[in-house]
Amino acid sequence: MEKLNSELRQYNYMLSEIDNLYHEIAVKSEISDSVQCILYIVYDKGNRCLQSDIYKQSGISRQTVNSAIKQLEQEDMVYL
């Protein structure tokens, strides 16, 4: 059991480090973490990415996804 706890702590630490790296990239790119996540999902899904795909895969609320998509569209980064 102690080994499992140790492995879980190590996993959580690595996950936190990865999240921090992605956050730093978003900050340097001058975009929000949500927008960055959405862009990764759109890239991964390709041309047929639905907004429902984005909020299901990301855990981001529908309202935030909708607002971010509108912002990206205004900036000519995505096309609906």
Distance bins in CASP14 RR format, pairs under 12 A and 6 or more apart:
PFRMAT RR
TARGET T0000
AUTHOR 0000-0000-0000
RMODE 2
METHOD distances of the structure
MODEL  1
1 7 0 0 0 0 0 1 0 0 0 0 0
1 8 0 0 0 0 0 1 0 0 0 0 0
2 8 0 0 0 0 0 1 0 0 0 0 0
2 9 0 0 0 0 0 1 0 0 0 0 0
3 9 0 0 0 0 0 1 0 0 0 0 0
3 10 0 0 0 0 0 1 0 0 0 0 0
4 10 0 0 0 0 0 1 0 0 0 0 0
4 11 0 0 0 0 0 1 0 0 0 0 0
5 11 0 0 0 0 0 1 0 0 0 0 0
5 12 0 0 0 0 0 1 0 0 0 0 0
6 12 0 0 0 0 0 1 0 0 0 0 0
6 13 0 0 0 0 0 1 0 0 0 0 0
7 13 0 0 0 0 0 1 0 0 0 0 0
7 14 0 0 0 0 0 1 0 0 0 0 0
8 14 0 0 0 0 0 1 0 0 0 0 0
8 15 0 0 0 0 0 1 0 0 0 0 0
9 15 0 0 0 0 0 1 0 0 0 0 0
9 16 0 0 0 0 0 1 0 0 0 0 0
10 16 0 0 0 0 0 1 0 0 0 0 0
10 17 0 0 0 0 0 1 0 0 0 0 0
11 17 0 0 0 0 0 1 0 0 0 0 0
11 18 0 0 0 0 0 1 0 0 0 0 0
12 18 0 0 0 0 0 1 0 0 0 0 0
12 19 0 0 0 0 0 1 0 0 0 0 0
13 19 0 0 0 0 0 1 0 0 0 0 0
13 20 0 0 0 0 0 1 0 0 0 0 0
14 20 0 0 0 0 0 1 0 0 0 0 0
14 21 0 0 0 0 0 1 0 0 0 0 0
15 21 0 0 0 0 0 1 0 0 0 0 0
15 22 0 0 0 0 0 1 0 0 0 0 0
16 22 0 0 0 0 0 1 0 0 0 0 0
16 23 0 0 0 0 0 1 0 0 0 0 0
17 23 0 0 0 0 0 1 0 0 0 0 0
17 24 0 0 0 0 0 1 0 0 0 0 0
18 24 0 0 0 0 0 1 0 0 0 0 0
18 25 0 0 0 0 0 1 0 0 0 0 0
19 25 0 0 0 0 0 1 0 0 0 0 0
19 26 0 0 0 0 0 1 0 0 0 0 0
19 33 0 0 0 0 1 0 0 0 0 0 0
19 36 0 0 0 0 0 1 0 0 0 0 0
19 37 0 0 0 0 0 1 0 0 0 0 0
20 26 0 0 0 0 0 1 0 0 0 0 0
20 27 0 0 0 0 0 1 0 0 0 0 0
20 33 0 0 0 0 0 1 0 0 0 0 0
21 27 0 0 0 0 0 1 0 0 0 0 0
21 28 0 0 0 0 0 1 0 0 0 0 0
21 33 0 0 0 0 0 1 0 0 0 0 0
21 36 0 0 0 0 0 1 0 0 0 0 0
22 28 0 0 0 0 0 1 0 0 0 0 0
22 29 0 0 0 0 0 1 0 0 0 0 0
22 31 0 0 0 0 0 1 0 0 0 0 0
22 32 0 0 0 0 0 1 0 0 0 0 0
22 33 1 0 0 1 0 0 0 0 0 0 0
22 34 0 0 0 0 0 1 0 0 0 0 0
22 35 0 0 0 0 0 1 0 0 0 0 0
22 36 1 0 0 1 0 0 0 0 0 0 0
22 37 0 0 0 0 1 0 0 0 0 0 0
22 39 0 0 0 0 0 1 0 0 0 0 0
22 40 0 0 0 0 1 0 0 0 0 0 0
23 29 0 0 0 0 0 1 0 0 0 0 0
23 31 0 0 0 0 0 1 0 0 0 0 0
23 32 0 0 0 0 1 0 0 0 0 0 0
23 33 1 0 1 0 0 0 0 0 0 0 0
23 34 0 0 0 0 0 1 0 0 0 0 0
23 36 0 0 0 0 1 0 0 0 0 0 0
23 37 0 0 0 0 0 1 0 0 0 0 0
24 31 0 0 0 0 0 1 0 0 0 0 0
24 33 0 0 0 0 0 1 0 0 0 0 0
24 36 0 0 0 0 0 1 0 0 0 0 0
25 31 0 0 0 0 1 0 0 0 0 0 0
25 32 0 0 0 0 0 1 0 0 0 0 0
25 33 0 0 0 0 1 0 0 0 0 0 0
25 35 0 0 0 0 0 1 0 0 0 0 0
25 36 1 0 0 1 0 0 0 0 0 0 0
25 37 0 0 0 0 0 1 0 0 0 0 0
25 39 0 0 0 0 0 1 0 0 0 0 0
25 40 0 0 0 0 0 1 0 0 0 0 0
26 32 1 0 0 1 0 0 0 0 0 0 0
26 33 1 0 1 0 0 0 0 0 0 0 0
26 34 0 0 0 0 1 0 0 0 0 0 0
26 35 1 0 0 1 0 0 0 0 0 0 0
26 36 1 0 1 0 0 0 0 0 0 0 0
26 37 0 0 0 0 1 0 0 0 0 0 0
26 38 0 0 0 0 0 1 0 0 0 0 0
26 39 0 0 0 0 1 0 0 0 0 0 0
26 40 0 0 0 0 0 1 0 0 0 0 0
26 68 0 0 0 0 0 1 0 0 0 0 0
27 33 0 0 0 0 1 0 0 0 0 0 0
27 35 0 0 0 0 0 1 0 0 0 0 0
27 36 0 0 0 0 1 0 0 0 0 0 0
28 36 0 0 0 0 0 1 0 0 0 0 0
29 35 0 0 0 0 1 0 0 0 0 0 0
29 36 1 0 0 1 0 0 0 0 0 0 0
29 39 0 0 0 0 1 0 0 0 0 0 0
29 40 0 0 0 0 0 1 0 0 0 0 0
29 77 0 0 0 0 0 1 0 0 0 0 0
30 36 0 0 0 0 0 1 0 0 0 0 0
30 75 0 0 0 0 0 1 0 0 0 0 0
31 37 0 0 0 0 1 0 0 0 0 0 0
31 38 0 0 0 0 1 0 0 0 0 0 0
31 39 1 0 0 1 0 0 0 0 0 0 0
31 40 0 0 0 0 0 1 0 0 0 0 0
31 68 0 0 0 0 1 0 0 0 0 0 0
31 71 0 0 0 0 1 0 0 0 0 0 0
31 72 0 0 0 0 1 0 0 0 0 0 0
31 75 0 0 0 0 1 0 0 0 0 0 0
31 77 0 0 0 0 1 0 0 0 0 0 0
32 38 0 0 0 0 1 0 0 0 0 0 0
32 39 0 0 0 0 0 1 0 0 0 0 0
32 60 0 0 0 0 0 1 0 0 0 0 0
32 64 0 0 0 0 1 0 0 0 0 0 0
32 65 0 0 0 0 0 1 0 0 0 0 0
32 67 0 0 0 0 1 0 0 0 0 0 0
32 68 1 0 0 1 0 0 0 0 0 0 0
32 71 0 0 0 0 1 0 0 0 0 0 0
32 72 0 0 0 0 0 1 0 0 0 0 0
33 39 0 0 0 0 0 1 0 0 0 0 0
33 40 0 0 0 0 0 1 0 0 0 0 0
33 58 0 0 0 0 0 1 0 0 0 0 0
33 59 0 0 0 0 0 1 0 0 0 0 0
33 60 0 0 0 0 1 0 0 0 0 0 0
33 64 0 0 0 0 0 1 0 0 0 0 0
33 68 0 0 0 0 0 1 0 0 0 0 0
34 40 0 0 0 0 0 1 0 0 0 0 0
34 41 0 0 0 0 0 1 0 0 0 0 0
34 54 0 0 0 0 1 0 0 0 0 0 0
34 55 0 0 0 0 0 1 0 0 0 0 0
34 58 1 0 0 1 0 0 0 0 0 0 0
34 59 0 0 0 0 1 0 0 0 0 0 0
34 60 1 0 1 0 0 0 0 0 0 0 0
34 61 0 0 0 0 1 0 0 0 0 0 0
34 63 0 0 0 0 0 1 0 0 0 0 0
34 64 1 0 1 0 0 0 0 0 0 0 0
34 65 1 0 0 1 0 0 0 0 0 0 0
34 66 0 0 0 0 0 1 0 0 0 0 0
34 67 0 0 0 0 1 0 0 0 0 0 0
34 68 1 0 1 0 0 0 0 0 0 0 0
34 69 0 0 0 0 0 1 0 0 0 0 0
34 71 0 0 0 0 1 0 0 0 0 0 0
34 72 0 0 0 0 0 1 0 0 0 0 0
35 41 0 0 0 0 0 1 0 0 0 0 0
35 42 0 0 0 0 0 1 0 0 0 0 0
35 54 0 0 0 0 0 1 0 0 0 0 0
35 58 0 0 0 0 0 1 0 0 0 0 0
35 60 0 0 0 0 1 0 0 0 0 0 0
35 64 0 0 0 0 1 0 0 0 0 0 0
35 65 0 0 0 0 1 0 0 0 0 0 0
35 67 0 0 0 0 1 0 0 0 0 0 0
35 68 1 0 1 0 0 0 0 0 0 0 0
35 69 0 0 0 0 1 0 0 0 0 0 0
35 70 0 0 0 0 0 1 0 0 0 0 0
35 71 1 0 0 1 0 0 0 0 0 0 0
35 72 1 0 0 1 0 0 0 0 0 0 0
35 73 0 0 0 0 0 1 0 0 0 0 0
35 75 0 0 0 0 1 0 0 0 0 0 0
35 77 0 0 0 0 1 0 0 0 0 0 0
35 78 0 0 0 0 0 1 0 0 0 0 0
36 42 0 0 0 0 0 1 0 0 0 0 0
36 43 0 0 0 0 0 1 0 0 0 0 0
36 58 0 0 0 0 0 1 0 0 0 0 0
36 60 0 0 0 0 0 1 0 0 0 0 0
36 68 0 0 0 0 1 0 0 0 0 0 0
36 72 0 0 0 0 0 1 0 0 0 0 0
36 77 0 0 0 0 0 1 0 0 0 0 0
37 43 0 0 0 0 0 1 0 0 0 0 0
37 44 0 0 0 0 0 1 0 0 0 0 0
37 54 0 0 0 0 1 0 0 0 0 0 0
37 55 0 0 0 0 0 1 0 0 0 0 0
37 57 0 0 0 0 1 0 0 0 0 0 0
37 58 1 0 1 0 0 0 0 0 0 0 0
37 59 0 0 0 0 1 0 0 0 0 0 0
37 60 1 0 0 1 0 0 0 0 0 0 0
37 64 0 0 0 0 1 0 0 0 0 0 0
37 65 0 0 0 0 1 0 0 0 0 0 0
37 68 0 0 0 0 1 0 0 0 0 0 0
37 72 0 0 0 0 0 1 0 0 0 0 0
38 44 0 0 0 0 0 1 0 0 0 0 0
38 45 0 0 0 0 0 1 0 0 0 0 0
38 49 0 0 0 0 1 0 0 0 0 0 0
38 51 0 0 0 0 1 0 0 0 0 0 0
38 53 0 0 0 0 0 1 0 0 0 0 0
38 54 1 0 1 0 0 0 0 0 0 0 0
38 55 0 0 0 0 1 0 0 0 0 0 0
38 57 0 0 0 0 1 0 0 0 0 0 0
38 58 1 0 0 1 0 0 0 0 0 0 0
38 59 0 0 0 0 0 1 0 0 0 0 0
38 60 1 0 0 1 0 0 0 0 0 0 0
38 61 0 0 0 0 0 1 0 0 0 0 0
38 64 0 0 0 0 1 0 0 0 0 0 0
38 65 1 0 0 1 0 0 0 0 0 0 0
38 66 0 0 0 0 0 1 0 0 0 0 0
38 67 0 0 0 0 0 1 0 0 0 0 0
38 68 1 0 1 0 0 0 0 0 0 0 0
38 69 1 0 0 1 0 0 0 0 0 0 0
38 70 0 0 0 0 0 1 0 0 0 0 0
38 71 0 0 0 0 1 0 0 0 0 0 0
38 72 1 0 0 1 0 0 0 0 0 0 0
38 73 0 0 0 0 0 1 0 0 0 0 0
38 77 0 0 0 0 1 0 0 0 0 0 0
38 78 0 0 0 0 1 0 0 0 0 0 0
39 45 0 0 0 0 0 1 0 0 0 0 0
39 46 0 0 0 0 0 1 0 0 0 0 0
39 49 0 0 0 0 0 1 0 0 0 0 0
39 54 0 0 0 0 1 0 0 0 0 0 0
39 58 0 0 0 0 0 1 0 0 0 0 0
39 65 0 0 0 0 0 1 0 0 0 0 0
39 68 0 0 0 0 1 0 0 0 0 0 0
39 69 0 0 0 0 0 1 0 0 0 0 0
39 71 0 0 0 0 0 1 0 0 0 0 0
39 72 1 0 0 1 0 0 0 0 0 0 0
39 75 0 0 0 0 0 1 0 0 0 0 0
39 77 1 0 0 1 0 0 0 0 0 0 0
39 78 0 0 0 0 1 0 0 0 0 0 0
40 46 0 0 0 0 0 1 0 0 0 0 0
40 49 0 0 0 0 0 1 0 0 0 0 0
40 54 0 0 0 0 1 0 0 0 0 0 0
40 57 0 0 0 0 1 0 0 0 0 0 0
40 58 0 0 0 0 1 0 0 0 0 0 0
40 60 0 0 0 0 0 1 0 0 0 0 0
41 49 1 0 0 1 0 0 0 0 0 0 0
41 50 0 0 0 0 0 1 0 0 0 0 0
41 51 0 0 0 0 0 1 0 0 0 0 0
41 52 0 0 0 0 0 1 0 0 0 0 0
41 53 1 0 0 1 0 0 0 0 0 0 0
41 54 1 0 1 0 0 0 0 0 0 0 0
41 55 0 0 0 0 1 0 0 0 0 0 0
41 56 0 0 0 0 1 0 0 0 0 0 0
41 57 1 0 1 0 0 0 0 0 0 0 0
41 58 1 0 0 1 0 0 0 0 0 0 0
41 59 0 0 0 0 0 1 0 0 0 0 0
41 60 0 0 0 0 1 0 0 0 0 0 0
41 65 0 0 0 0 1 0 0 0 0 0 0
41 68 0 0 0 0 0 1 0 0 0 0 0
41 69 0 0 0 0 0 1 0 0 0 0 0
41 72 0 0 0 0 0 1 0 0 0 0 0
41 78 0 0 0 0 0 1 0 0 0 0 0
42 48 0 0 0 0 0 1 0 0 0 0 0
42 49 1 0 1 0 0 0 0 0 0 0 0
42 50 0 0 0 0 0 1 0 0 0 0 0
42 51 0 0 0 0 1 0 0 0 0 0 0
42 53 0 0 0 0 1 0 0 0 0 0 0
42 54 1 0 0 1 0 0 0 0 0 0 0
42 57 0 0 0 0 0 1 0 0 0 0 0
42 58 0 0 0 0 0 1 0 0 0 0 0
42 65 0 0 0 0 0 1 0 0 0 0 0
42 68 0 0 0 0 0 1 0 0 0 0 0
42 69 0 0 0 0 1 0 0 0 0 0 0
42 72 0 0 0 0 1 0 0 0 0 0 0
42 73 0 0 0 0 0 1 0 0 0 0 0
42 77 0 0 0 0 1 0 0 0 0 0 0
42 78 1 0 0 1 0 0 0 0 0 0 0
42 79 0 0 0 0 0 1 0 0 0 0 0
42 80 0 0 0 0 0 1 0 0 0 0 0
43 49 0 0 0 0 1 0 0 0 0 0 0
43 54 0 0 0 0 0 1 0 0 0 0 0
43 77 0 0 0 0 0 1 0 0 0 0 0
43 78 0 0 0 0 0 1 0 0 0 0 0
44 53 0 0 0 0 1 0 0 0 0 0 0
44 54 0 0 0 0 0 1 0 0 0 0 0
44 57 0 0 0 0 1 0 0 0 0 0 0
44 58 0 0 0 0 0 1 0 0 0 0 0
45 51 0 0 0 0 0 1 0 0 0 0 0
45 52 0 0 0 0 0 1 0 0 0 0 0
45 53 1 0 1 0 0 0 0 0 0 0 0
45 54 0 0 0 0 1 0 0 0 0 0 0
45 56 0 0 0 0 0 1 0 0 0 0 0
45 57 0 0 0 0 1 0 0 0 0 0 0
45 58 0 0 0 0 0 1 0 0 0 0 0
45 78 0 0 0 0 0 1 0 0 0 0 0
46 53 0 0 0 0 1 0 0 0 0 0 0
46 54 0 0 0 0 0 1 0 0 0 0 0
46 78 0 0 0 0 0 1 0 0 0 0 0
47 53 0 0 0 0 0 1 0 0 0 0 0
47 78 0 0 0 0 0 1 0 0 0 0 0
47 79 0 0 0 0 1 0 0 0 0 0 0
47 80 0 0 0 0 0 1 0 0 0 0 0
49 55 0 0 0 0 0 1 0 0 0 0 0
49 56 0 0 0 0 0 1 0 0 0 0 0
49 57 0 0 0 0 1 0 0 0 0 0 0
49 58 0 0 0 0 0 1 0 0 0 0 0
49 65 0 0 0 0 0 1 0 0 0 0 0
49 69 0 0 0 0 0 1 0 0 0 0 0
49 72 0 0 0 0 0 1 0 0 0 0 0
49 78 0 0 0 0 1 0 0 0 0 0 0
49 79 0 0 0 0 0 1 0 0 0 0 0
49 80 0 0 0 0 0 1 0 0 0 0 0
50 56 0 0 0 0 1 0 0 0 0 0 0
50 57 0 0 0 0 0 1 0 0 0 0 0
50 62 0 0 0 0 0 1 0 0 0 0 0
50 65 0 0 0 0 0 1 0 0 0 0 0
50 69 0 0 0 0 0 1 0 0 0 0 0
50 80 0 0 0 0 0 1 0 0 0 0 0
51 57 0 0 0 0 0 1 0 0 0 0 0
51 58 0 0 0 0 0 1 0 0 0 0 0
51 60 0 0 0 0 0 1 0 0 0 0 0
51 61 0 0 0 0 0 1 0 0 0 0 0
51 62 1 0 0 1 0 0 0 0 0 0 0
51 63 0 0 0 0 0 1 0 0 0 0 0
51 64 0 0 0 0 0 1 0 0 0 0 0
51 65 1 0 1 0 0 0 0 0 0 0 0
51 66 1 0 0 1 0 0 0 0 0 0 0
51 67 0 0 0 0 0 1 0 0 0 0 0
51 68 0 0 0 0 1 0 0 0 0 0 0
51 69 1 0 0 1 0 0 0 0 0 0 0
51 70 0 0 0 0 0 1 0 0 0 0 0
51 72 0 0 0 0 0 1 0 0 0 0 0
51 73 0 0 0 0 0 1 0 0 0 0 0
51 78 0 0 0 0 0 1 0 0 0 0 0
51 80 0 0 0 0 1 0 0 0 0 0 0
52 58 0 0 0 0 0 1 0 0 0 0 0
52 59 0 0 0 0 0 1 0 0 0 0 0
52 60 0 0 0 0 0 1 0 0 0 0 0
52 62 0 0 0 0 1 0 0 0 0 0 0
52 65 0 0 0 0 1 0 0 0 0 0 0
52 66 0 0 0 0 0 1 0 0 0 0 0
52 69 0 0 0 0 0 1 0 0 0 0 0
53 59 0 0 0 0 0 1 0 0 0 0 0
53 60 0 0 0 0 0 1 0 0 0 0 0
53 62 0 0 0 0 0 1 0 0 0 0 0
53 65 0 0 0 0 1 0 0 0 0 0 0
53 69 0 0 0 0 0 1 0 0 0 0 0
54 60 1 0 0 1 0 0 0 0 0 0 0
54 61 0 0 0 0 0 1 0 0 0 0 0
54 62 0 0 0 0 1 0 0 0 0 0 0
54 64 0 0 0 0 1 0 0 0 0 0 0
54 65 1 0 1 0 0 0 0 0 0 0 0
54 66 0 0 0 0 1 0 0 0 0 0 0
54 67 0 0 0 0 0 1 0 0 0 0 0
54 68 0 0 0 0 1 0 0 0 0 0 0
54 69 1 0 0 1 0 0 0 0 0 0 0
54 72 0 0 0 0 0 1 0 0 0 0 0
54 78 0 0 0 0 0 1 0 0 0 0 0
55 61 1 0 0 1 0 0 0 0 0 0 0
55 62 1 0 1 0 0 0 0 0 0 0 0
55 63 0 0 0 0 1 0 0 0 0 0 0
55 64 0 0 0 0 1 0 0 0 0 0 0
55 65 1 0 1 0 0 0 0 0 0 0 0
55 66 0 0 0 0 1 0 0 0 0 0 0
55 67 0 0 0 0 0 1 0 0 0 0 0
55 68 0 0 0 0 0 1 0 0 0 0 0
55 69 0 0 0 0 0 1 0 0 0 0 0
56 62 0 0 0 0 1 0 0 0 0 0 0
56 65 0 0 0 0 1 0 0 0 0 0 0
57 65 0 0 0 0 0 1 0 0 0 0 0
58 64 0 0 0 0 1 0 0 0 0 0 0
58 65 1 0 0 1 0 0 0 0 0 0 0
58 68 0 0 0 0 0 1 0 0 0 0 0
59 65 0 0 0 0 1 0 0 0 0 0 0
60 66 0 0 0 0 1 0 0 0 0 0 0
60 67 0 0 0 0 0 1 0 0 0 0 0
60 68 1 0 0 1 0 0 0 0 0 0 0
60 69 0 0 0 0 0 1 0 0 0 0 0
61 67 0 0 0 0 1 0 0 0 0 0 0
61 68 0 0 0 0 0 1 0 0 0 0 0
62 68 0 0 0 0 0 1 0 0 0 0 0
62 69 0 0 0 0 0 1 0 0 0 0 0
63 69 0 0 0 0 0 1 0 0 0 0 0
63 70 0 0 0 0 0 1 0 0 0 0 0
64 70 0 0 0 0 0 1 0 0 0 0 0
64 71 0 0 0 0 0 1 0 0 0 0 0
65 71 0 0 0 0 0 1 0 0 0 0 0
65 72 0 0 0 0 0 1 0 0 0 0 0
65 78 0 0 0 0 0 1 0 0 0 0 0
66 72 0 0 0 0 0 1 0 0 0 0 0
66 73 0 0 0 0 0 1 0 0 0 0 0
66 80 0 0 0 0 0 1 0 0 0 0 0
67 73 0 0 0 0 0 1 0 0 0 0 0
67 74 0 0 0 0 0 1 0 0 0 0 0
68 74 0 0 0 0 0 1 0 0 0 0 0
68 75 0 0 0 0 0 1 0 0 0 0 0
68 77 0 0 0 0 0 1 0 0 0 0 0
68 78 0 0 0 0 1 0 0 0 0 0 0
69 75 0 0 0 0 0 1 0 0 0 0 0
69 77 0 0 0 0 1 0 0 0 0 0 0
69 78 1 0 0 1 0 0 0 0 0 0 0
69 79 0 0 0 0 0 1 0 0 0 0 0
69 80 1 0 0 1 0 0 0 0 0 0 0
70 77 0 0 0 0 0 1 0 0 0 0 0
70 78 0 0 0 0 1 0 0 0 0 0 0
70 80 0 0 0 0 1 0 0 0 0 0 0
71 77 0 0 0 0 1 0 0 0 0 0 0
71 78 0 0 0 0 1 0 0 0 0 0 0
72 78 1 0 1 0 0 0 0 0 0 0 0
72 79 0 0 0 0 1 0 0 0 0 0 0
72 80 0 0 0 0 1 0 0 0 0 0 0
73 79 1 0 0 1 0 0 0 0 0 0 0
73 80 1 0 0 1 0 0 0 0 0 0 0
74 80 0 0 0 0 0 1 0 0 0 0 0
END
